[in-house]
Structure formats: structure tokens, C-alpha cells
Amino acid sequence: MPHPNQPVAVTHPESGGYVTLDPAINYDPDDILVKAYPWAFLAKDTGPGVVESMPIETTTAAPGEKRPRPQR
């Protein structure tokens, strides 16, 4: 049974809510959380997991940049 390598909060793939992966809990290898977040279940001595970069939108416009208003 896999254990998370540290407590971490992730988004549940089905419900979209946040869940905390607890190292004290045994997870079934077929659990959807184990399949969605395999990096969280790597052994501590295997090194860091894969970090995915996500684009970050800036909240302010650059000088001279026109930004459209969001549609509601």
C-alpha cells in the first residue's frame, strides 16, 4: 500500500474539492488519488517529483498594453 511522502493538499480529480493526502493512511494502488498524483507517492529517497509549470496570468497590464474586460 502506498503512503504519500508528505502531507499535501491536492484537488480531487472527480469532485474538484481539496483533499489532504495523509502519510499515516494506507492508499490502495488503484485509488484515483494515487493514479492522479503519482509524484506524491514516490519514496522519500527517490528525489523530488515532477513539477509542472502552469501559466500565470498577470493582474495588471504592462505599460501601454490594452487589456480586454472580462465577459460576464
PQR file with spaces between the fields and no chain letter, atoms N, CA, C, O and H, PARSE charges and radii, in Angstrom:
ATOM       1  N    MET     1       0.832   -1.183    0.000 -0.4000 1.5000
ATOM       2  CA   MET     1       0.000    0.000    0.000 -0.0000 2.0000
ATOM       3  C    MET     1       0.879    1.249    0.000  0.5500 1.7000
ATOM       4  O    MET     1       1.769    1.366    0.842 -0.5500 1.4000
ATOM       5  N    PRO     2       0.651    2.176   -0.917 -0.5600 1.5000
ATOM       6  CA   PRO     2       1.484    3.377   -0.941  0.2800 2.0000
ATOM       7  C    PRO     2       1.074    4.395    0.125  0.5500 1.7000
ATOM       8  O    PRO     2      -0.093    4.508    0.501 -0.5500 1.4000
ATOM       9  N    HIS     3       2.055    5.105    0.579 -0.4000 1.5000
ATOM      10  CA   HIS     3       1.858    6.219    1.508 -0.0000 2.0000
ATOM      11  C    HIS     3       2.358    7.485    0.821  0.5500 1.7000
ATOM      12  O    HIS     3       3.365    7.428    0.115 -0.5500 1.4000
ATOM      13  H    HIS     3       3.002    5.013    0.273  0.4000 1.0000
ATOM      14  N    PRO     4       1.684    8.642    1.001 -0.5600 1.5000
ATOM      15  CA   PRO     4       2.254    9.886    0.477  0.2800 2.0000
ATOM      16  C    PRO     4       3.578   10.166    1.183  0.5500 1.7000
ATOM      17  O    PRO     4       3.763    9.783    2.338 -0.5500 1.4000
ATOM      18  N    ASN     5       4.494   10.834    0.488 -0.4000 1.5000
ATOM      19  CA   ASN     5       5.793   11.104    1.099 -0.0000 2.0000
ATOM      20  C    ASN     5       5.754   12.305    2.032  0.5500 1.7000
ATOM      21  O    ASN     5       6.711   12.533    2.771 -0.5500 1.4000
ATOM      22  H    ASN     5       4.343   11.145   -0.450  0.4000 1.0000
ATOM      23  N    GLN     6       4.664   13.086    2.016 -0.4000 1.5000
ATOM      24  CA   GLN     6       4.475   14.194    2.938 -0.0000 2.0000
ATOM      25  C    GLN     6       3.020   14.624    2.883  0.5500 1.7000
ATOM      26  O    GLN     6       2.343   14.340    1.895 -0.5500 1.4000
ATOM      27  H    GLN     6       3.886   12.901    1.416  0.4000 1.0000
ATOM      28  N    PRO     7       2.505   15.310    3.925 -0.5600 1.5000
ATOM      29  CA   PRO     7       1.135   15.796    3.846  0.2800 2.0000
ATOM      30  C    PRO     7       1.045   16.860    2.756  0.5500 1.7000
ATOM      31  O    PRO     7       1.863   17.778    2.708 -0.5500 1.4000
ATOM      32  N    VAL     8       0.074   16.734    1.906 -0.4000 1.5000
ATOM      33  CA   VAL     8      -0.091   17.710    0.832 -0.0000 2.0000
ATOM      34  C    VAL     8      -1.569   17.792    0.478  0.5500 1.7000
ATOM      35  O    VAL     8      -2.270   16.780    0.505 -0.5500 1.4000
ATOM      36  H    VAL     8      -0.591   15.987    1.945  0.4000 1.0000
ATOM      37  N    ALA     9      -2.047   18.989    0.146 -0.4000 1.5000
ATOM      38  CA   ALA     9      -3.427   19.175   -0.290 -0.0000 2.0000
ATOM      39  C    ALA     9      -3.443   19.198   -1.810  0.5500 1.7000
ATOM      40  O    ALA     9      -2.658   19.907   -2.438 -0.5500 1.4000
ATOM      41  H    ALA     9      -1.477   19.810    0.124  0.4000 1.0000
ATOM      42  N    VAL    10      -4.342   18.417   -2.395 -0.4000 1.5000
ATOM      43  CA   VAL    10      -4.483   18.339   -3.847 -0.0000 2.0000
ATOM      44  C    VAL    10      -5.958   18.457   -4.201  0.5500 1.7000
ATOM      45  O    VAL    10      -6.823   18.306   -3.339 -0.5500 1.4000
ATOM      46  H    VAL    10      -4.980   17.841   -1.884  0.4000 1.0000
ATOM      47  N    THR    11      -6.240   18.725   -5.457 -0.4000 1.5000
ATOM      48  CA   THR    11      -7.606   18.778   -5.937 -0.0000 2.0000
ATOM      49  C    THR    11      -8.050   17.378   -6.329  0.5500 1.7000
ATOM      50  O    THR    11      -7.363   16.689   -7.082 -0.5500 1.4000
ATOM      51  H    THR    11      -5.537   18.848   -6.158  0.4000 1.0000
ATOM      52  N    HIS    12      -9.195   16.961   -5.818 -0.4000 1.5000
ATOM      53  CA   HIS    12      -9.710   15.632   -6.153 -0.0000 2.0000
ATOM      54  C    HIS    12     -10.114   15.624   -7.621  0.5500 1.7000
ATOM      55  O    HIS    12     -10.830   16.524   -8.059 -0.5500 1.4000
ATOM      56  H    HIS    12      -9.754   17.521   -5.206  0.4000 1.0000
ATOM      57  N    PRO    13      -9.671   14.623   -8.401 -0.5600 1.5000
ATOM      58  CA   PRO    13      -9.933   14.592   -9.839  0.2800 2.0000
ATOM      59  C    PRO    13     -11.419   14.522  -10.209  0.5500 1.7000
ATOM      60  O    PRO    13     -11.806   14.983  -11.283 -0.5500 1.4000
ATOM      61  N    GLU    14     -12.245   13.958   -9.342 -0.4000 1.5000
ATOM      62  CA   GLU    14     -13.664   13.827   -9.668 -0.0000 2.0000
ATOM      63  C    GLU    14     -14.512   14.939   -9.080  0.5500 1.7000
ATOM      64  O    GLU    14     -15.344   15.515   -9.780 -0.5500 1.4000
ATOM      65  H    GLU    14     -11.931   13.584   -8.470  0.4000 1.0000
ATOM      66  N    SER    15     -14.318   15.249   -7.810 -0.4000 1.5000
ATOM      67  CA   SER    15     -15.180   16.233   -7.150 -0.0000 2.0000
ATOM      68  C    SER    15     -14.689   17.665   -7.315  0.5500 1.7000
ATOM      69  O    SER    15     -15.481   18.604   -7.236 -0.5500 1.4000
ATOM      70  H    SER    15     -13.642   14.780   -7.241  0.4000 1.0000
ATOM      71  N    GLY    16     -13.378   17.843   -7.546 -0.4000 1.5000
ATOM      72  CA   GLY    16     -12.821   19.186   -7.664 -0.0000 2.0000
ATOM      73  C    GLY    16     -12.516   19.830   -6.331  0.5500 1.7000
ATOM      74  O    GLY    16     -11.923   20.908   -6.294 -0.5500 1.4000
ATOM      75  H    GLY    16     -12.735   17.080   -7.611  0.4000 1.0000
ATOM      76  N    GLY    17     -12.908   19.197   -5.225 -0.4000 1.5000
ATOM      77  CA   GLY    17     -12.619   19.735   -3.900 -0.0000 2.0000
ATOM      78  C    GLY    17     -11.201   19.387   -3.472  0.5500 1.7000
ATOM      79  O    GLY    17     -10.555   18.518   -4.058 -0.5500 1.4000
ATOM      80  H    GLY    17     -13.390   18.322   -5.255  0.4000 1.0000
ATOM      81  N    TYR    18     -10.731   20.074   -2.450 -0.4000 1.5000
ATOM      82  CA   TYR    18      -9.390   19.804   -1.943 -0.0000 2.0000
ATOM      83  C    TYR    18      -9.428   18.643   -0.951  0.5500 1.7000
ATOM      84  O    TYR    18     -10.334   18.542   -0.123 -0.5500 1.4000
ATOM      85  H    TYR    18     -11.256   20.780   -1.974  0.4000 1.0000
ATOM      86  N    VAL    19      -8.436   17.780   -1.053 -0.4000 1.5000
ATOM      87  CA   VAL    19      -8.246   16.693   -0.106 -0.0000 2.0000
ATOM      88  C    VAL    19      -6.797   16.709    0.343  0.5500 1.7000
ATOM      89  O    VAL    19      -5.908   17.107   -0.410 -0.5500 1.4000
ATOM      90  H    VAL    19      -7.701   17.862   -1.725  0.4000 1.0000
ATOM      91  N    THR    20      -6.562   16.274    1.576 -0.4000 1.5000
ATOM      92  CA   THR    20      -5.204   16.201    2.104 -0.0000 2.0000
ATOM      93  C    THR    20      -4.745   14.759    2.064  0.5500 1.7000
ATOM      94  O    THR    20      -5.403   13.868    2.601 -0.5500 1.4000
ATOM      95  H    THR    20      -7.284   15.951    2.188  0.4000 1.0000
ATOM      96  N    LEU    21      -3.611   14.540    1.423 -0.4000 1.5000
ATOM      97  CA   LEU    21      -3.008   13.212    1.399 -0.0000 2.0000
ATOM      98  C    LEU    21      -2.219   13.052    2.693  0.5500 1.7000
ATOM      99  O    LEU    21      -1.265   13.789    2.943 -0.5500 1.4000
ATOM     100  H    LEU    21      -3.077   15.264    0.987  0.4000 1.0000
ATOM     101  N    ASP    22      -2.616   12.102    3.499 -0.4000 1.5000
ATOM     102  CA   ASP    22      -2.034   11.912    4.821 -0.0000 2.0000
ATOM     103  C    ASP    22      -1.067   10.728    4.801  0.5500 1.7000
ATOM     104  O    ASP    22      -1.470    9.617    4.455 -0.5500 1.4000
ATOM     105  H    ASP    22      -3.391   11.504    3.296  0.4000 1.0000
ATOM     106  N    PRO    23       0.198   10.942    5.165 -0.5600 1.5000
ATOM     107  CA   PRO    23       1.175    9.849    5.182  0.2800 2.0000
ATOM     108  C    PRO    23       0.819    8.712    6.146  0.5500 1.7000
ATOM     109  O    PRO    23       1.370    7.617    6.030 -0.5500 1.4000
ATOM     110  N    ALA    24      -0.082    8.949    7.084 -0.4000 1.5000
ATOM     111  CA   ALA    24      -0.463    7.907    8.038 -0.0000 2.0000
ATOM     112  C    ALA    24      -1.518    6.953    7.461  0.5500 1.7000
ATOM     113  O    ALA    24      -1.849    5.947    8.089 -0.5500 1.4000
ATOM     114  H    ALA    24      -0.530    9.839    7.178  0.4000 1.0000
ATOM     115  N    ILE    25      -2.042    7.262    6.282 -0.4000 1.5000
ATOM     116  CA   ILE    25      -3.103    6.446    5.683 -0.0000 2.0000
ATOM     117  C    ILE    25      -2.516    5.555    4.601  0.5500 1.7000
ATOM     118  O    ILE    25      -1.695    5.993    3.795 -0.5500 1.4000
ATOM     119  H    ILE    25      -1.774    8.080    5.772  0.4000 1.0000
ATOM     120  N    ASN    26      -2.948    4.293    4.592 -0.4000 1.5000
ATOM     121  CA   ASN    26      -2.601    3.373    3.506 -0.0000 2.0000
ATOM     122  C    ASN    26      -3.563    3.626    2.352  0.5500 1.7000
ATOM     123  O    ASN    26      -4.779    3.560    2.536 -0.5500 1.4000
ATOM     124  H    ASN    26      -3.615    3.937    5.247  0.4000 1.0000
ATOM     125  N    TYR    27      -3.037    3.914    1.167 -0.4000 1.5000
ATOM     126  CA   TYR    27      -3.866    4.122   -0.016 -0.0000 2.0000
ATOM     127  C    TYR    27      -3.757    2.895   -0.916  0.5500 1.7000
ATOM     128  O    TYR    27      -2.679    2.324   -1.083 -0.5500 1.4000
ATOM     129  H    TYR    27      -2.050    3.968    1.017  0.4000 1.0000
ATOM     130  N    ASP    28      -4.865    2.509   -1.480 -0.4000 1.5000
ATOM     131  CA   ASP    28      -4.897    1.407   -2.441 -0.0000 2.0000
ATOM     132  C    ASP    28      -4.155    1.859   -3.699  0.5500 1.7000
ATOM     133  O    ASP    28      -4.367    2.987   -4.143 -0.5500 1.4000
ATOM     134  H    ASP    28      -5.741    2.973   -1.345  0.4000 1.0000
ATOM     135  N    PRO    29      -3.300    1.033   -4.289 -0.5600 1.5000
ATOM     136  CA   PRO    29      -2.593    1.434   -5.507  0.2800 2.0000
ATOM     137  C    PRO    29      -3.532    1.797   -6.661  0.5500 1.7000
ATOM     138  O    PRO    29      -3.136    2.516   -7.579 -0.5500 1.4000
ATOM     139  N    ASP    30      -4.774    1.303   -6.618 -0.4000 1.5000
ATOM     140  CA   ASP    30      -5.744    1.632   -7.655 -0.0000 2.0000
ATOM     141  C    ASP    30      -6.578    2.867   -7.320  0.5500 1.7000
ATOM     142  O    ASP    30      -7.458    3.238   -8.098 -0.5500 1.4000
ATOM     143  H    ASP    30      -5.096    0.719   -5.873  0.4000 1.0000
ATOM     144  N    ASP    31      -6.322    3.510   -6.177 -0.4000 1.5000
ATOM     145  CA   ASP    31      -7.057    4.707   -5.781 -0.0000 2.0000
ATOM     146  C    ASP    31      -6.852    5.801   -6.818  0.5500 1.7000
ATOM     147  O    ASP    31      -5.757    5.956   -7.358 -0.5500 1.4000
ATOM     148  H    ASP    31      -5.607    3.208   -5.546  0.4000 1.0000
ATOM     149  N    ILE    32      -7.905    6.556   -7.094 -0.4000 1.5000
ATOM     150  CA   ILE    32      -7.835    7.620   -8.095 -0.0000 2.0000
ATOM     151  C    ILE    32      -6.809    8.689   -7.716  0.5500 1.7000
ATOM     152  O    ILE    32      -6.207    9.304   -8.596 -0.5500 1.4000
ATOM     153  H    ILE    32      -8.794    6.430   -6.655  0.4000 1.0000
ATOM     154  N    LEU    33      -6.605    8.916   -6.420 -0.4000 1.5000
ATOM     155  CA   LEU    33      -5.614    9.910   -5.983 -0.0000 2.0000
ATOM     156  C    LEU    33      -4.190    9.425   -6.265  0.5500 1.7000
ATOM     157  O    LEU    33      -3.327   10.216   -6.647 -0.5500 1.4000
ATOM     158  H    LEU    33      -7.094    8.416   -5.705  0.4000 1.0000
ATOM     159  N    VAL    34      -3.945    8.133   -6.078 -0.4000 1.5000
ATOM     160  CA   VAL    34      -2.620    7.575   -6.364 -0.0000 2.0000
ATOM     161  C    VAL    34      -2.336    7.670   -7.863  0.5500 1.7000
ATOM     162  O    VAL    34      -1.215    7.978   -8.267 -0.5500 1.4000
ATOM     163  H    VAL    34      -4.646    7.491   -5.768  0.4000 1.0000
ATOM     164  N    LYS    35      -3.342    7.408   -8.677 -0.4000 1.5000
ATOM     165  CA   LYS    35      -3.154    7.477  -10.126 -0.0000 2.0000
ATOM     166  C    LYS    35      -3.028    8.908  -10.622  0.5500 1.7000
ATOM     167  O    LYS    35      -2.267    9.167  -11.554 -0.5500 1.4000
ATOM     168  H    LYS    35      -4.252    7.157   -8.349  0.4000 1.0000
ATOM     169  N    ALA    36      -3.765    9.854  -10.016 -0.4000 1.5000
ATOM     170  CA   ALA    36      -3.731   11.250  -10.456 -0.0000 2.0000
ATOM     171  C    ALA    36      -2.473   11.984   -9.978  0.5500 1.7000
ATOM     172  O    ALA    36      -1.988   12.885  -10.664 -0.5500 1.4000
ATOM     173  H    ALA    36      -4.384    9.643   -9.259  0.4000 1.0000
ATOM     174  N    TYR    37      -1.948   11.611   -8.823 -0.4000 1.5000
ATOM     175  CA   TYR    37      -0.798   12.301   -8.239 -0.0000 2.0000
ATOM     176  C    TYR    37       0.312   11.318   -7.867  0.5500 1.7000
ATOM     177  O    TYR    37       0.668   11.214   -6.693 -0.5500 1.4000
ATOM     178  H    TYR    37      -2.342   10.880   -8.266  0.4000 1.0000
ATOM     179  N    PRO    38       0.864   10.597   -8.841 -0.5600 1.5000
ATOM     180  CA   PRO    38       1.898    9.605   -8.507  0.2800 2.0000
ATOM     181  C    PRO    38       3.138   10.227   -7.861  0.5500 1.7000
ATOM     182  O    PRO    38       3.819    9.567   -7.077 -0.5500 1.4000
ATOM     183  N    TRP    39       3.436   11.483   -8.181 -0.4000 1.5000
ATOM     184  CA   TRP    39       4.601   12.156   -7.601 -0.0000 2.0000
ATOM     185  C    TRP    39       4.493   12.265   -6.083  0.5500 1.7000
ATOM     186  O    TRP    39       5.515   12.302   -5.398 -0.5500 1.4000
ATOM     187  H    TRP    39       2.883   12.019   -8.818  0.4000 1.0000
ATOM     188  N    ALA    40       3.279   12.317   -5.548 -0.4000 1.5000
ATOM     189  CA   ALA    40       3.097   12.446   -4.096 -0.0000 2.0000
ATOM     190  C    ALA    40       3.372   11.138   -3.370  0.5500 1.7000
ATOM     191  O    ALA    40       3.540   11.125   -2.150 -0.5500 1.4000
ATOM     192  H    ALA    40       2.449   12.287   -6.105  0.4000 1.0000
ATOM     193  N    PHE    41       3.420   10.037   -4.118 -0.4000 1.5000
ATOM     194  CA   PHE    41       3.601    8.726   -3.508 -0.0000 2.0000
ATOM     195  C    PHE    41       4.980    8.136   -3.788  0.5500 1.7000
ATOM     196  O    PHE    41       5.203    6.952   -3.538 -0.5500 1.4000
ATOM     197  H    PHE    41       3.284   10.048   -5.109  0.4000 1.0000
ATOM     198  N    LEU    42       5.908    8.942   -4.304 -0.4000 1.5000
ATOM     199  CA   LEU    42       7.276    8.484   -4.507 -0.0000 2.0000
ATOM     200  C    LEU    42       7.950    8.302   -3.159  0.5500 1.7000
ATOM     201  O    LEU    42       7.661    9.031   -2.210 -0.5500 1.4000
ATOM     202  H    LEU    42       5.727    9.905   -4.507  0.4000 1.0000
ATOM     203  N    ALA    43       8.834    7.343   -3.076 -0.4000 1.5000
ATOM     204  CA   ALA    43       9.602    7.165   -1.843 -0.0000 2.0000
ATOM     205  C    ALA    43      10.437    8.413   -1.596  0.5500 1.7000
ATOM     206  O    ALA    43      10.892    9.059   -2.539 -0.5500 1.4000
ATOM     207  H    ALA    43       9.069    6.751   -3.847  0.4000 1.0000
ATOM     208  N    LYS    44      10.637    8.747   -0.337 -0.4000 1.5000
ATOM     209  CA   LYS    44      11.366    9.969    0.011 -0.0000 2.0000
ATOM     210  C    LYS    44      12.786   10.002   -0.547  0.5500 1.7000
ATOM     211  O    LYS    44      13.311   11.077   -0.837 -0.5500 1.4000
ATOM     212  H    LYS    44      10.267    8.223    0.430  0.4000 1.0000
ATOM     213  N    ASP    45      13.401    8.853   -0.698 -0.4000 1.5000
ATOM     214  CA   ASP    45      14.796    8.833   -1.145 -0.0000 2.0000
ATOM     215  C    ASP    45      14.942    8.812   -2.667  0.5500 1.7000
ATOM     216  O    ASP    45      16.059    8.673   -3.165 -0.5500 1.4000
ATOM     217  H    ASP    45      12.974    7.980   -0.463  0.4000 1.0000
ATOM     218  N    THR    46      13.842    8.946   -3.423 -0.4000 1.5000
ATOM     219  CA   THR    46      13.948    8.935   -4.884 -0.0000 2.0000
ATOM     220  C    THR    46      14.148   10.322   -5.462  0.5500 1.7000
ATOM     221  O    THR    46      14.267   10.471   -6.679 -0.5500 1.4000
ATOM     222  H    THR    46      12.935    9.059   -3.019  0.4000 1.0000
ATOM     223  N    GLY    47      14.187   11.330   -4.625 -0.4000 1.5000
ATOM     224  CA   GLY    47      14.383   12.686   -5.120 -0.0000 2.0000
ATOM     225  C    GLY    47      13.050   13.380   -5.340  0.5500 1.7000
ATOM     226  O    GLY    47      11.992   12.807   -5.084 -0.5500 1.4000
ATOM     227  H    GLY    47      14.090   11.210   -3.637  0.4000 1.0000
ATOM     228  N    PRO    48      13.108   14.614   -5.815 -0.5600 1.5000
ATOM     229  CA   PRO    48      11.873   15.382   -5.990  0.2800 2.0000
ATOM     230  C    PRO    48      11.021   14.826   -7.119  0.5500 1.7000
ATOM     231  O    PRO    48      11.531   14.220   -8.061 -0.5500 1.4000
ATOM     232  N    GLY    49       9.728   15.037   -7.010 -0.4000 1.5000
ATOM     233  CA   GLY    49       8.803   14.630   -8.057 -0.0000 2.0000
ATOM     234  C    GLY    49       8.835   15.612   -9.217  0.5500 1.7000
ATOM     235  O    GLY    49       9.555   16.610   -9.192 -0.5500 1.4000
ATOM     236  H    GLY    49       9.314   15.529   -6.244  0.4000 1.0000
ATOM     237  N    VAL    50       8.057   15.313  -10.206 -0.4000 1.5000
ATOM     238  CA   VAL    50       7.975   16.178  -11.372 -0.0000 2.0000
ATOM     239  C    VAL    50       7.139   17.400  -11.022  0.5500 1.7000
ATOM     240  O    VAL    50       6.049   17.276  -10.462 -0.5500 1.4000
ATOM     241  H    VAL    50       7.472   14.502  -10.226  0.4000 1.0000
ATOM     242  N    VAL    51       7.642   18.557  -11.348 -0.4000 1.5000
ATOM     243  CA   VAL    51       6.914   19.803  -11.112 -0.0000 2.0000
ATOM     244  C    VAL    51       6.419   20.304  -12.449  0.5500 1.7000
ATOM     245  O    VAL    51       7.202   20.506  -13.377 -0.5500 1.4000
ATOM     246  H    VAL    51       8.527   18.658  -11.803  0.4000 1.0000
ATOM     247  N    GLU    52       5.119   20.503  -12.545 -0.4000 1.5000
ATOM     248  CA   GLU    52       4.548   21.000  -13.784 -0.0000 2.0000
ATOM     249  C    GLU    52       4.388   22.507  -13.691  0.5500 1.7000
ATOM     250  O    GLU    52       3.856   23.018  -12.706 -0.5500 1.4000
ATOM     251  H    GLU    52       4.483   20.339  -11.791  0.4000 1.0000
ATOM     252  N    SER    53       4.840   23.212  -14.701 -0.4000 1.5000
ATOM     253  CA   SER    53       4.689   24.659  -14.728 -0.0000 2.0000
ATOM     254  C    SER    53       3.301   25.004  -15.248  0.5500 1.7000
ATOM     255  O    SER    53       2.801   24.390  -16.190 -0.5500 1.4000
ATOM     256  H    SER    53       5.272   22.797  -15.501  0.4000 1.0000
ATOM     257  N    MET    54       2.702   25.983  -14.625 -0.4000 1.5000
ATOM     258  CA   MET    54       1.401   26.459  -15.052 -0.0000 2.0000
ATOM     259  C    MET    54       1.546   27.923  -15.436  0.5500 1.7000
ATOM     260  O    MET    54       2.235   28.674  -14.746 -0.5500 1.4000
ATOM     261  H    MET    54       3.108   26.482  -13.860  0.4000 1.0000
ATOM     262  N    PRO    55       0.906   28.344  -16.530 -0.5600 1.5000
ATOM     263  CA   PRO    55       0.997   29.749  -16.895  0.2800 2.0000
ATOM     264  C    PRO    55       0.294   30.615  -15.850  0.5500 1.7000
ATOM     265  O    PRO    55      -0.779   30.264  -15.359 -0.5500 1.4000
ATOM     266  N    ILE    56       0.895   31.718  -15.527 -0.4000 1.5000
ATOM     267  CA   ILE    56       0.332   32.632  -14.546 -0.0000 2.0000
ATOM     268  C    ILE    56      -0.085   33.900  -15.269  0.5500 1.7000
ATOM     269  O    ILE    56       0.715   34.528  -15.962 -0.5500 1.4000
ATOM     270  H    ILE    56       1.767   32.003  -15.926  0.4000 1.0000
ATOM     271  N    GLU    57      -1.336   34.266  -15.102 -0.4000 1.5000
ATOM     272  CA   GLU    57      -1.839   35.471  -15.733 -0.0000 2.0000
ATOM     273  C    GLU    57      -1.549   36.661  -14.817  0.5500 1.7000
ATOM     274  O    GLU    57      -1.805   36.607  -13.614 -0.5500 1.4000
ATOM     275  H    GLU    57      -1.987   33.755  -14.539  0.4000 1.0000
ATOM     276  N    THR    58      -1.025   37.710  -15.387 -0.4000 1.5000
ATOM     277  CA   THR    58      -0.773   38.904  -14.585 -0.0000 2.0000
ATOM     278  C    THR    58      -2.078   39.657  -14.394  0.5500 1.7000
ATOM     279  O    THR    58      -2.956   39.625  -15.256 -0.5500 1.4000
ATOM     280  H    THR    58      -0.817   37.754  -16.364  0.4000 1.0000
ATOM     281  N    THR    59      -2.199   40.328  -13.273 -0.4000 1.5000
ATOM     282  CA   THR    59      -3.428   41.047  -12.972 -0.0000 2.0000
ATOM     283  C    THR    59      -3.380   42.493  -13.430  0.5500 1.7000
ATOM     284  O    THR    59      -4.407   43.171  -13.463 -0.5500 1.4000
ATOM     285  H    THR    59      -1.485   40.355  -12.573  0.4000 1.0000
ATOM     286  N    THR    60      -2.210   42.961  -13.781 -0.4000 1.5000
ATOM     287  CA   THR    60      -2.104   44.339  -14.259 -0.0000 2.0000
ATOM     288  C    THR    60      -1.508   44.342  -15.660  0.5500 1.7000
ATOM     289  O    THR    60      -0.746   43.448  -16.029 -0.5500 1.4000
ATOM     290  H    THR    60      -1.376   42.410  -13.754  0.4000 1.0000
ATOM     291  N    ALA    61      -1.861   45.341  -16.416 -0.4000 1.5000
ATOM     292  CA   ALA    61      -1.347   45.471  -17.778 -0.0000 2.0000
ATOM     293  C    ALA    61       0.046   46.088  -17.740  0.5500 1.7000
ATOM     294  O    ALA    61       0.371   46.873  -16.849 -0.5500 1.4000
ATOM     295  H    ALA    61      -2.480   46.067  -16.116  0.4000 1.0000
ATOM     296  N    ALA    62       0.845   45.724  -18.705 -0.4000 1.5000
ATOM     297  CA   ALA    62       2.163   46.339  -18.850 -0.0000 2.0000
ATOM     298  C    ALA    62       1.965   47.765  -19.368  0.5500 1.7000
ATOM     299  O    ALA    62       0.912   48.072  -19.926 -0.5500 1.4000
ATOM     300  H    ALA    62       0.581   45.086  -19.429  0.4000 1.0000
ATOM     301  N    PRO    63       2.946   48.630  -19.197 -0.5600 1.5000
ATOM     302  CA   PRO    63       2.795   49.996  -19.700  0.2800 2.0000
ATOM     303  C    PRO    63       2.450   50.002  -21.189  0.5500 1.7000
ATOM     304  O    PRO    63       3.159   49.407  -22.000 -0.5500 1.4000
ATOM     305  N    GLY    64       1.354   50.679  -21.540 -0.4000 1.5000
ATOM     306  CA   GLY    64       0.913   50.785  -22.921 -0.0000 2.0000
ATOM     307  C    GLY    64       0.079   49.616  -23.409  0.5500 1.7000
ATOM     308  O    GLY    64      -0.425   49.654  -24.532 -0.5500 1.4000
ATOM     309  H    GLY    64       0.778   51.162  -20.881  0.4000 1.0000
ATOM     310  N    GLU    65      -0.082   48.574  -22.594 -0.4000 1.5000
ATOM     311  CA   GLU    65      -0.842   47.389  -23.013 -0.0000 2.0000
ATOM     312  C    GLU    65      -2.322   47.603  -22.744  0.5500 1.7000
ATOM     313  O    GLU    65      -2.706   48.022  -21.652 -0.5500 1.4000
ATOM     314  H    GLU    65       0.328   48.544  -21.682  0.4000 1.0000
ATOM     315  N    LYS    66      -3.159   47.312  -23.745 -0.4000 1.5000
ATOM     316  CA   LYS    66      -4.603   47.374  -23.587 -0.0000 2.0000
ATOM     317  C    LYS    66      -5.098   45.966  -23.280  0.5500 1.7000
ATOM     318  O    LYS    66      -4.778   45.020  -24.000 -0.5500 1.4000
ATOM     319  H    LYS    66      -2.848   46.972  -24.632  0.4000 1.0000
ATOM     320  N    ARG    67      -5.864   45.831  -22.228 -0.4000 1.5000
ATOM     321  CA   ARG    67      -6.392   44.527  -21.861 -0.0000 2.0000
ATOM     322  C    ARG    67      -7.908   44.546  -21.948  0.5500 1.7000
ATOM     323  O    ARG    67      -8.551   45.476  -21.459 -0.5500 1.4000
ATOM     324  H    ARG    67      -6.123   46.600  -21.643  0.4000 1.0000
ATOM     325  N    PRO    68      -8.480   43.522  -22.569 -0.5600 1.5000
ATOM     326  CA   PRO    68      -9.935   43.479  -22.676  0.2800 2.0000
ATOM     327  C    PRO    68     -10.572   43.225  -21.314  0.5500 1.7000
ATOM     328  O    PRO    68      -9.986   42.572  -20.450 -0.5500 1.4000
ATOM     329  N    ARG    69     -11.781   43.753  -21.139 -0.4000 1.5000
ATOM     330  CA   ARG    69     -12.504   43.492  -19.897 -0.0000 2.0000
ATOM     331  C    ARG    69     -13.077   42.075  -19.951  0.5500 1.7000
ATOM     332  O    ARG    69     -13.496   41.624  -21.017 -0.5500 1.4000
ATOM     333  H    ARG    69     -12.257   44.283  -21.840  0.4000 1.0000
ATOM     334  N    PRO    70     -13.101   41.369  -18.825 -0.5600 1.5000
ATOM     335  CA   PRO    70     -13.648   40.015  -18.823  0.2800 2.0000
ATOM     336  C    PRO    70     -15.145   40.031  -19.122  0.5500 1.7000
ATOM     337  O    PRO    70     -15.865   40.940  -18.708 -0.5500 1.4000
ATOM     338  N    GLN    71     -15.595   39.019  -19.843 -0.4000 1.5000
ATOM     339  CA   GLN    71     -17.006   38.878  -20.166 -0.0000 2.0000
ATOM     340  C    GLN    71     -17.746   38.293  -18.954  0.5500 1.7000
ATOM     341  O    GLN    71     -17.237   37.392  -18.288 -0.5500 1.4000
ATOM     342  H    GLN    71     -15.010   38.281  -20.179  0.4000 1.0000
ATOM     343  N    ARG    72     -18.920   38.799  -18.682 -0.4000 1.5000
ATOM     344  CA   ARG    72     -19.709   38.275  -17.549 -0.0000 2.0000
ATOM     345  C    ARG    72     -20.948   37.624  -18.036  0.5500 1.7000
ATOM     346  O    ARG    72     -21.738   37.125  -17.235 -0.5500 1.4000
ATOM     347  H    ARG    72     -19.334   39.531  -19.223  0.4000 1.0000
